[in-house]
Amino acid sequence: MRDDCHHLAYFWYSDNDAVAVLSICSHKPMNMVTRLLAHRMLFVVGAILLVLAMLSACGEPLRERSIEIIATEMRFDPDRVEAHTGEQIFLRLRNRGQVAHSLTIELPAGDRTVSADPGVDAILAFRAPAPGEYRFYCRIPGHEAQQGVLVVLP
Ligand SMILES: [Cu+2]
């Protein structure tokens, strides 16, 4: 009997143009039942992967970014931070100074502020707005020089 190769393959394209291939190659001739089972198995596996691909394509996954800013007298370190539009930002203000500090960021939707006593961390969560530069500063009187900028990239 000749060496018969049954090659069954399913192809599909995912979002990022990667081609997924499922195949079964048998060097023995398949009988009708085996062939049907092989096709059926490939179809089921393919269907499951397709559903998973569709689920993951439902809405861009939320990207998160953690930013850490250390406050001392009278500065923020770093005083320039970057993010991308749409990212969920977790900005952690770490007060390593001797007095209380705050961080107010001027966002399009309004100012957002967190405050922290010496040795304390405070977290400000917000969605990175449209590309641009957004100033942040400490609003405690006498701390006007304590400021920085969030640069939001596309
Ligand atoms: Cu301050």
Residues whose N, C-alpha, C, O or C-beta is under 5 A from the ligand:
A	BS01	CU	A100 H101 S102 C138 I140 H143 Q146
